[in-house]
Amino acid sequence: MFVDNMYERLVDQYQSMMFYAALKIVKDRQLAEDVVQESWIKIFQHLNETKIDKIGAWLRTITSRTAIDVLRKEKRSKSFMFDDPSLLEEISICSTNEVEEKMNWTSTIEDLEQYIEKNDKLKSVFDLKFKHELDDHEIARILNITHSAVKTRIFRARTLIKQSYNQNDVGLLKPGA
């Protein structure tokens, strides 16, 4: 009875803090709820084994690390995204369906921008195409380049992003995985 009451008090007191800590990292409400659920499972499995001085900080740490693990799993499962070139163009189309999806895609686009950051020509075309949602003819007019140059730069940006994305994922895989 006492143990059940202790668990209930912990959940009541720290559930919302853990949810917002997870949401800050994963930026998706449903995924944050899953993270909190997984965190509680880990917490209840190890609560009696561990001496804890600052329970709130410990719970936040467990939640944050679980959220990071979930993001790594998600990243590995989405590595196939760039196999089809049309998928990258559909990022802006898919992201307009719901506000939460838009926020997730904005974060993804920001991550993708880091891969092409050093090449100004590719970055400018990428920004106009995927952040400002302009078509190829508008981009060509704005940058004062040909339509085929725009298509070539988009292709090169996709290729560079795919290579960088795959290289970053290699470090996350364990031997034999």
N, C-alpha and C positions, 0 to 999 in steps of 0.2 A: 504494500500500500504506500509506504513512504517513498519507495523508488519511483513508482508511477507518478506520484505527486511531484517529485523532484523533476522528472522529465517534462511534465506538463508546465511547470513553472519556467523551466529553461526555454521551452518552445514559445510560451506566451511572451517572455521577456525579450528574446533575441531573434525571433522569426523575421520581423520586418527589417532589422539591421542586416541580417544575413541576406535577405532578398535584395536589398538595395546594393549591398557589396557585390553580389553576383551580377545584378543588372548593370552595374557600372562597368564590369569587365566584358560580359557577353553581349550586352546591348539588345537583348531580346527577352521579353517578359516570360514566355513559355520556357525558354531555355534556362532562364534564371530560376524559375520554379523547380525545374529538374535538378539544377545545380544544388539548390537548397535541400531538396529531398535526398540527393546523394550525400550531401554534407552531413545531414542528420544521421544517416545510416552509419557513416564513418565515426561520427561523434559518439553515438550510442554503443558502438562496438568497442571503443577505446576509452570511454569515460572513466570506468572503474580502474583501468590500468595506469592512468596518468595522473600525476599530481599537478594541479593547475592553480597558479596564483591569480592570474587575470583571465577569467573565463571569457569575457567579451572579446578580448584581443585574440585569444586562442580560437574562438569560434569564427571570428573574421578571417583569421589566417587559414583555417581549414576550408572555409567557403571560397576564399580567393584562389587557393591552390586547386581546389576542385574545379572552379570556373576556368582556370587556365588549362587544366587537363582536358576539359570538355571542348574548349576552343581548339586545342591541338588535334583532338579527334575529328572535329568538324573540318578543320583545314585539310587533314589527310583525305577525308572522304570527298572533298570538293576539288581535289587536284586534277580531276578529269575535265574540269570546266572549260579549259582552253583547247581541248582537242578539236572542237568544232568552232571555226572562226565566227560563225553567226551568233554564238552564245554571248560573246563579248558585246556585240552591238545590241543585244536584247536586254542588257543590264538596265538601261534606262527605261525600256518598255515595261519590264517586270516590276521595277521598283516603284512605279507610280500607282500600283494597285492599292496599297495601304501605307499609312504613315510609318508604321514600324518597319515595314519592308524597305521603304525609302531610306530610313535612317541606317539600316543594315547595309544597303547597297552603297550609300554615301561613304560609310566606313570602309567597305571593300574597295571602292574606287580610290580612296585616299591611300590605302595600302598598295594598290596597283601603281599609283603615281610614283611611289617611292622607287619602284623598279626602273622607271624611265626618267628619273629626275635629272640625270646628267646630260641627256640629249634634249636640248631646247627645241629643236624642230619637231621631234616626236611628241614632246610634252605639250607643245602648243596645239598640235592637231588633236591629241588625246583630250585635252581640256575642252576644246571647242566641241568635239564629237560627243563625249560622254558626260561632261559636267554641264555644258550649256545646251546639249541636245540639238546641235545644228546638223543639217545634212551636208553631204560632201560638197555640193555646189556652193553653199553659203561659206563653208570653210575655205574653199579655193578663192572665193571673192575676197574674204576678209584678209587672208594671208598673202593674196596676190600671187598665187601659184596655180598650176594646172590641176584639173580634176584628177588626172592620173597620178600626179604627185601626192595628192591627198590620200588616194587609195593605197599608194605604195607606203606612205608613212604610217597609215593605220595598220597595214600588214606588218611592217617592221616593229611597230610598238607592240602588237599582239605577240609576235615572235619573241621579242625581248622580255616581255612580261612572263610569257610561258616558260622561257628558259630560267629566269630568275625565280619564279614561283616554284618550279621543280627542284632547283638547286637548294632552296631554303627548306623544302620538305625532306630532302635526303638526310639532313642533319637530325630530323625528328624521328626517323625510323630507327628502330633497334635492330641489331644484327639478327638475321633469321626471320624478320617480320615480313 
